[in-house]
Amino acid sequence: MANPTGARGTARPATTHPRPATGATRRVLAGARVVLPTGIVADGRVTVDGGRIAPDIPRDDAEVIDVSGHWLVPGFVDIHNHGGGGASFSGPVEDVLTAVRTHRLHGTTTLVASTVTDDMDFLTRQAGLLSELAEQGDIAGIHFEGPFISPCRKGAHAERLLRDPDPAEVRKLIEAARGRAKMVTLATELPGGLDSVRLLAEHGVIAAIGHTDATYEQTVEAIDAGATVATHLFNAMPQIGHRAPGPIAALLEDERVTVELINDGTHLHPASLQLAFHHAGAGRVAFITDAMDAAGVGDGRYQLGPLEVEVSEGVARLVEGGSIAGSTLTLDRAFQRAVTIDGLAVEDVVTALSANPARLLGMYDTVGSLEPGKDADLVLLDADFGLRGVMRRGEWVVEPQLA
């Protein structure tokens, strides 16, 4: 990978944060506006004991940290992310850990590693590597974006490596992931698409409709077969037409579908984001980054799978053809933009950034909200929704900046 900043060579790999031993001193974060599933609590308190959120029972050994004037929200959950910090989830272990660490510094405490289209042998090998990191707790699982997508809507995927979604090959990827496959994006209108959706559903893997040229009717059929996610809605799919409503209308109207949105100001016009929230409701939106290597680094030349990408003023585009090639977004920026520019309610943004993706992953019993018994994953924001602290499993990833 070409990286003019040299970040890949200098960034420190992330490490797995073990849960502190039972009986560790309690910490009470007090005075913030705390966003709970039941609403916002002014002058709230969150108690951390070991690696978990604990009931707020006064104890003499509790350390009280005054976070007045700030917001406390759950750690962010990203289900679609290709890399960051100058490194990719298609790279070796040290690169994967660098990307994970980069996004943790921006509040993403739970992350699914996404691959990009490549040959099947590479993808199965990478699935094995990523599954080991998932078993260690560094990532929450694997998302395969491609190669089972439409050449008509390929975006930043190498066309020569695309293939129809043969259920036998889909099964091969699932098996290579050793139970850690969380999602597969596919164009369900292609030969084998519906059978692949059924296979994924049978194995408890999310079938996501994306990079698709499907009609409205074909999309409805795929949802009925078991597809439950729209991969970056609006992007890499036919737009809504008055006689051909296409996949967007079908995905927005069906209550079984969660729609991904990339809220970076480049992928979506603000009116499109508002349209999605209006029709799907906050309960069916998942903000994602779709980040590539440049997230958290800066402009320059990068690789996205086998394709070369130019990042200029924070926007990633293929060198050949100019298609948008993922994003340089981090979820703290997506949060701030959603509230301060898009005017969304804080509670709805928390739902889209934490609760909904946690539910999709089947992890809501441990992450996605600030409730006793769950992992102490939280983000501290200032009054302007700028990031001021990140805790993961009771350990500060970013120490509180309260001045």
C-alpha positions as CSV (number, residue, x, y, z in Angstrom):
1,M,0.0,0.0,0.0
2,A,1.2,3.5,-0.8
3,N,0.8,5.6,2.2
4,P,2.7,9.0,2.2
5,T,2.2,9.6,5.9
6,G,4.0,6.4,7.0
7,A,1.2,5.7,9.5
8,R,1.3,2.0,8.9
9,G,4.8,1.8,10.0
10,T,4.4,4.0,13.1
11,A,1.0,3.3,14.5
12,R,0.9,1.1,17.5
13,P,-1.1,-2.1,17.1
14,A,-4.2,-2.3,19.3
15,T,-4.2,-4.9,22.0
16,T,-7.1,-6.9,23.5
17,H,-8.3,-5.2,26.7
18,P,-8.9,-7.9,29.3
19,R,-11.7,-7.3,31.8
20,P,-10.2,-6.0,35.1
21,A,-10.4,-8.4,38.0
22,T,-13.5,-8.6,40.0
23,G,-13.3,-6.3,43.0
24,A,-11.5,-3.5,41.3
25,T,-12.3,0.0,42.6
26,R,-15.6,1.3,41.3
27,R,-15.6,4.4,39.2
28,V,-18.6,6.7,39.1
29,L,-19.0,9.1,36.1
30,A,-21.2,11.7,37.5
31,G,-23.0,14.9,36.3
32,A,-23.3,14.1,32.6
33,R,-26.3,14.0,30.4
34,V,-26.6,10.2,30.1
35,V,-28.4,8.7,27.1
36,L,-30.3,5.5,28.3
37,P,-32.8,3.3,26.4
38,T,-35.5,5.0,28.3
39,G,-34.3,8.6,27.4
40,I,-31.9,11.3,28.5
41,V,-31.1,11.6,32.2
42,A,-29.8,15.1,33.1
43,D,-27.1,15.1,35.9
44,G,-26.9,11.3,35.5
45,R,-24.4,8.8,36.8
46,V,-22.8,5.7,35.3
47,T,-21.0,3.3,37.6
48,V,-18.3,1.0,36.3
49,D,-17.1,-2.0,38.3
50,G,-14.4,-4.1,36.7
51,G,-15.2,-4.3,33.0
52,R,-19.0,-3.8,33.4
53,I,-21.6,-1.3,34.1
54,A,-22.9,-1.8,37.6
55,P,-26.0,-0.7,39.5
56,D,-25.4,2.7,41.2
57,I,-25.1,1.6,44.8
58,P,-23.0,3.9,46.9
59,R,-19.7,2.5,48.2
60,D,-16.8,4.0,50.1
61,D,-14.2,2.8,47.6
62,A,-15.8,4.4,44.5
63,E,-13.8,6.9,42.6
64,V,-16.1,9.7,41.5
65,I,-15.2,11.5,38.2
66,D,-17.0,14.7,37.6
67,V,-18.1,14.9,33.9
68,S,-20.6,17.7,34.3
69,G,-21.4,19.5,31.1
70,H,-20.7,16.5,29.0
71,W,-22.7,13.7,27.3
72,L,-22.3,10.0,28.1
73,V,-23.4,7.6,25.3
74,P,-22.8,3.9,24.6
75,G,-19.7,2.9,22.7
76,F,-20.3,2.9,18.9
77,V,-20.9,-0.3,17.0
78,D,-19.7,-0.4,13.3
79,I,-21.0,-3.3,11.2
80,H,-19.3,-2.1,7.9
81,N,-15.7,-1.0,8.1
82,H,-12.7,-1.8,5.8
83,G,-9.9,-0.2,7.7
84,G,-8.2,2.9,9.1
85,G,-5.0,4.3,10.4
86,G,-3.3,3.5,7.1
87,A,-4.1,-0.2,7.4
88,S,-6.7,-2.6,6.0
89,F,-8.8,-5.5,7.2
90,S,-7.5,-7.3,4.1
91,G,-4.0,-7.1,5.5
92,P,-1.9,-9.1,8.0
93,V,-2.6,-9.2,11.7
94,E,-0.7,-6.1,12.6
95,D,-2.6,-4.1,10.0
96,V,-5.9,-5.4,11.3
97,L,-5.0,-4.4,14.8
98,T,-3.8,-1.0,13.7
99,A,-7.2,-0.3,12.0
100,V,-9.1,-1.5,15.1
101,R,-7.1,0.7,17.4
102,T,-7.7,3.7,15.1
103,H,-11.4,3.4,15.2
104,R,-11.4,2.7,19.0
105,L,-9.8,6.1,19.4
106,H,-12.8,7.6,17.7
107,G,-15.4,5.8,19.9
108,T,-16.0,2.5,18.0
109,T,-15.7,0.0,20.8
110,T,-17.3,-2.9,18.8
111,L,-16.3,-3.4,15.1
112,V,-17.0,-5.9,12.4
113,A,-14.1,-6.2,9.9
114,S,-15.2,-5.9,6.3
115,T,-13.3,-7.4,3.4
116,V,-13.5,-6.3,-0.3
117,T,-13.8,-8.3,-3.4
118,D,-10.8,-10.5,-4.1
119,D,-10.2,-14.1,-5.3
120,M,-11.8,-16.8,-3.3
121,D,-8.5,-18.3,-2.1
122,F,-7.4,-15.0,-0.6
123,L,-10.8,-14.4,1.0
124,T,-10.9,-17.8,2.6
125,R,-7.4,-17.3,4.0
126,Q,-8.3,-13.8,5.3
127,A,-11.4,-15.3,6.9
128,G,-9.3,-17.6,8.9
129,L,-7.0,-14.8,10.1
130,L,-9.9,-12.6,11.0
131,S,-11.8,-15.4,12.8
132,E,-8.8,-15.8,15.1
133,L,-8.9,-12.1,16.0
134,A,-12.7,-12.4,16.6
135,E,-12.1,-15.3,18.9
136,Q,-9.7,-13.1,20.9
137,G,-12.2,-10.3,21.1
138,D,-10.4,-7.8,18.9
139,I,-13.2,-7.7,16.4
140,A,-16.9,-8.7,16.6
141,G,-16.9,-10.7,13.4
142,I,-16.5,-10.6,9.6
143,H,-18.4,-9.0,6.9
144,F,-17.8,-10.1,3.3
145,E,-18.6,-7.3,0.8
146,G,-18.2,-9.0,-2.5
147,P,-17.4,-10.8,-4.6
148,F,-21.0,-11.8,-5.1
149,I,-22.1,-8.3,-6.4
150,S,-23.4,-6.8,-9.7
151,P,-20.9,-5.6,-12.3
152,C,-23.4,-2.9,-13.1
153,R,-23.1,-1.5,-9.5
154,K,-19.6,-2.6,-8.6
155,G,-18.4,0.7,-7.1
156,A,-14.8,0.3,-5.8
157,H,-14.7,-3.5,-6.5
158,A,-12.5,-5.1,-9.2
159,E,-14.9,-6.3,-11.9
160,R,-12.6,-9.1,-13.1
161,L,-13.0,-10.7,-9.6
162,L,-16.8,-10.5,-9.4
163,R,-18.9,-13.7,-9.5
164,D,-22.4,-14.9,-9.2
165,P,-23.4,-15.9,-5.6
166,D,-23.0,-19.7,-5.9
167,P,-24.3,-21.1,-2.6
168,A,-21.4,-23.6,-2.5
169,E,-18.9,-20.7,-2.6
170,V,-20.9,-18.7,-0.1
171,R,-20.8,-21.8,2.2
172,K,-17.1,-22.0,1.7
173,L,-16.6,-18.4,3.0
174,I,-18.9,-19.1,6.0
175,E,-17.0,-22.3,6.9
176,A,-13.6,-20.5,6.5
177,A,-14.8,-17.9,9.1
178,R,-15.4,-20.7,11.7
179,G,-18.6,-19.3,13.1
180,R,-17.4,-15.6,13.0
181,A,-19.1,-14.6,9.7
182,K,-21.7,-11.9,10.6
183,M,-22.8,-10.6,7.2
184,V,-22.4,-11.1,3.5
185,T,-23.4,-8.4,1.0
186,L,-24.7,-9.7,-2.3
187,A,-26.7,-8.8,-5.4
188,T,-29.6,-11.1,-4.8
189,E,-30.9,-10.8,-8.4
190,L,-27.9,-12.6,-9.7
191,P,-28.1,-16.4,-10.4
192,G,-27.9,-18.2,-7.1
193,G,-28.7,-15.1,-5.2
194,L,-32.0,-16.2,-3.5
195,D,-30.6,-19.6,-2.6
196,S,-27.6,-17.9,-1.1
197,V,-29.8,-15.7,1.0
198,R,-31.6,-18.7,2.3
199,L,-28.3,-20.4,3.1
200,L,-27.1,-17.4,5.0
201,A,-30.3,-17.2,7.0
202,E,-30.1,-20.9,7.9
203,H,-26.6,-20.3,9.2
204,G,-27.5,-17.2,11.2
205,V,-25.5,-14.9,9.0
206,I,-27.0,-11.6,7.9
207,A,-27.8,-11.4,4.2
208,A,-27.3,-7.8,3.1
209,I,-28.6,-6.5,-0.3
210,G,-26.1,-4.2,-1.9
211,H,-24.1,-3.4,-5.0
212,T,-27.3,-4.5,-6.7
213,D,-29.2,-3.8,-9.9
214,A,-32.3,-5.4,-8.6
215,T,-35.8,-4.3,-9.4
216,Y,-38.4,-3.5,-6.7
217,E,-40.0,-6.9,-7.2
218,Q,-36.7,-8.8,-7.1
219,T,-35.8,-6.9,-3.8
220,V,-39.1,-7.9,-2.2
221,E,-38.4,-11.5,-3.2
222,A,-35.0,-11.3,-1.6
223,I,-36.4,-9.9,1.7
224,D,-39.0,-12.6,1.8
225,A,-36.1,-15.1,1.3
226,G,-34.4,-13.8,4.4
227,A,-32.4,-10.6,3.6
228,T,-32.5,-8.2,6.5
229,V,-29.9,-5.4,5.8
230,A,-29.5,-2.8,3.0
231,T,-25.8,-2.2,2.4
232,H,-25.2,1.6,2.4
233,L,-28.7,2.5,1.2
234,F,-28.9,4.7,-1.9
235,N,-25.2,4.0,-2.8
236,A,-24.4,1.4,-5.5
237,M,-28.0,0.6,-6.4
238,P,-30.7,2.0,-8.8
239,Q,-32.3,5.2,-7.6
240,I,-36.1,5.6,-7.1
241,G,-38.0,6.1,-10.3
242,H,-41.7,7.0,-10.6
243,R,-42.5,3.8,-12.6
244,A,-39.5,1.7,-11.4
245,P,-39.2,2.3,-7.6
246,G,-36.2,-0.1,-7.5
247,P,-34.6,-1.6,-4.4
248,I,-34.6,1.6,-2.3
249,A,-38.4,1.8,-2.0
250,A,-38.6,-1.9,-1.1
251,L,-35.9,-1.7,1.5
252,L,-37.3,1.4,3.1
253,E,-40.9,0.1,3.4
254,D,-40.2,-3.3,4.9
255,E,-40.0,-3.4,8.7
256,R,-37.8,-6.5,8.6
257,V,-34.9,-4.5,7.0
258,T,-32.3,-2.4,8.7
259,V,-30.7,0.2,6.4
260,E,-27.1,1.3,6.6
261,L,-26.3,4.9,6.0
262,I,-22.9,6.6,5.5
263,N,-23.3,10.0,7.1
264,D,-20.1,11.8,5.9
265,G,-21.7,14.5,3.8
266,T,-20.3,12.9,0.6
267,H,-22.2,9.7,0.2
268,L,-25.6,11.2,1.0
269,H,-27.4,14.5,0.5
270,P,-28.9,15.5,3.9
271,A,-32.4,15.2,2.3
272,S,-31.7,11.5,1.5
273,L,-30.7,10.9,5.1
274,Q,-33.9,12.6,6.3
275,L,-35.9,10.5,3.9
276,A,-34.5,7.3,5.3
277,F,-35.1,8.3,8.8
278,H,-38.7,9.4,8.0
279,H,-39.6,6.2,6.2
280,A,-37.6,3.6,8.2
281,G,-37.6,5.3,11.5
282,A,-34.7,5.5,13.9
283,G,-35.3,1.9,14.9
284,R,-34.2,0.6,11.5
285,V,-31.2,2.7,10.7
286,A,-27.6,1.8,11.3
287,F,-24.9,4.4,10.8
288,I,-21.7,2.9,9.4
289,T,-18.4,4.2,8.2
290,D,-17.6,2.0,5.2
291,A,-14.1,3.3,6.1
292,M,-11.0,2.5,4.2
293,D,-7.3,2.8,5.1
294,A,-7.2,6.6,5.1
295,A,-9.7,7.0,8.0
296,G,-7.8,8.7,10.8
297,V,-4.8,9.5,8.6
298,G,-5.3,11.9,5.7
299,D,-5.1,12.5,2.0
300,G,-2.8,10.5,-0.3
301,R,-2.7,7.3,-2.4
302,Y,-3.9,4.0,-0.9
303,Q,-5.0,0.5,-1.9
304,L,-8.5,-0.8,-1.6
305,G,-8.1,-4.5,-2.3
306,P,-6.4,-4.7,-5.7
307,L,-7.5,-1.1,-6.7
308,E,-5.7,2.2,-6.3
309,V,-7.4,5.0,-4.5
310,E,-6.7,8.7,-4.3
311,V,-7.9,10.5,-1.2
312,S,-8.3,14.3,-1.6
313,E,-9.9,16.6,1.0
314,G,-11.1,13.5,2.8
315,V,-13.0,12.0,-0.1
316,A,-11.7,8.6,-1.4
317,R,-12.1,7.9,-5.1
318,L,-10.7,5.3,-7.5
319,V,-7.7,6.5,-9.5
320,E,-9.1,4.8,-12.5
321,G,-12.7,5.8,-13.1
322,G,-13.3,8.1,-10.2
323,S,-15.9,6.1,-8.3
324,I,-16.2,6.8,-4.6
325,A,-14.1,4.2,-2.8
326,G,-15.4,3.8,0.7
327,S,-15.0,6.7,3.1
328,T,-12.6,8.3,5.6
329,L,-15.3,8.6,8.1
330,T,-15.1,7.8,11.8
331,L,-18.3,7.3,13.9
332,D,-17.6,10.2,16.3
333,R,-17.8,12.5,13.2
334,A,-20.9,10.8,12.0
335,F,-22.5,11.4,15.5
336,Q,-21.6,15.0,15.6
337,R,-22.8,15.6,12.0
338,A,-26.1,13.9,12.6
339,V,-26.9,16.1,15.6
340,T,-25.4,19.5,14.7
341,I,-26.0,19.5,10.9
342,D,-28.8,17.0,10.2
343,G,-30.7,18.0,13.3
344,L,-31.5,14.5,14.5
345,A,-32.4,13.8,18.1
346,V,-29.5,12.6,20.2
347,E,-31.5,9.6,21.3
348,D,-32.1,8.6,17.7
349,V,-28.5,9.0,16.8
350,V,-27.5,6.8,19.7
351,T,-30.0,4.2,18.5
352,A,-28.5,4.2,15.0
353,L,-24.9,4.2,16.2
354,S,-25.1,1.7,19.0
355,A,-28.3,-0.1,19.8
356,N,-29.5,-1.1,16.3
357,P,-26.2,-2.5,15.1
358,A,-25.7,-4.3,18.4
359,R,-29.1,-6.0,17.9
360,L,-28.2,-7.0,14.4
361,L,-25.1,-8.7,15.6
362,G,-26.9,-10.5,18.4
363,M,-24.8,-8.6,20.9
364,Y,-27.3,-6.3,22.6
365,D,-27.2,-8.3,25.8
366,T,-23.6,-7.1,26.3
367,V,-23.2,-3.9,24.2
368,G,-25.2,-1.1,22.6
369,S,-26.6,0.7,25.7
370,L,-25.6,1.9,29.1
371,E,-27.3,-0.6,31.4
372,P,-26.1,-2.6,34.4
373,G,-24.5,-5.9,33.5
374,K,-23.3,-4.8,30.1
375,D,-19.8,-4.1,29.1
376,A,-18.5,-0.7,30.2
377,D,-18.2,0.6,26.7
378,L,-18.9,4.3,26.6
379,V,-18.1,7.6,24.9
380,L,-17.7,10.9,26.5
381,L,-18.8,13.9,24.4
382,D,-18.6,17.6,25.1
383,A,-21.5,20.1,24.8
384,D,-20.8,20.4,21.0
385,F,-20.7,16.6,20.6
386,G,-16.9,16.5,20.2
387,L,-15.2,13.3,21.5
388,R,-13.6,13.8,24.9
389,G,-13.1,10.2,26.1
390,V,-13.6,6.5,25.2
391,M,-13.9,3.6,27.6
392,R,-13.9,-0.1,26.4
393,R,-14.6,-2.9,28.9
394,G,-13.8,-0.6,31.8
395,E,-10.5,0.6,30.5
396,W,-9.9,4.1,29.1
397,V,-8.9,4.0,25.4
398,V,-9.0,7.8,25.4
399,E,-8.5,9.4,28.8
400,P,-11.2,11.9,29.7
401,Q,-10.4,15.4,28.5
402,L,-12.5,17.6,30.8
403,A,-10.8,21.0,30.6
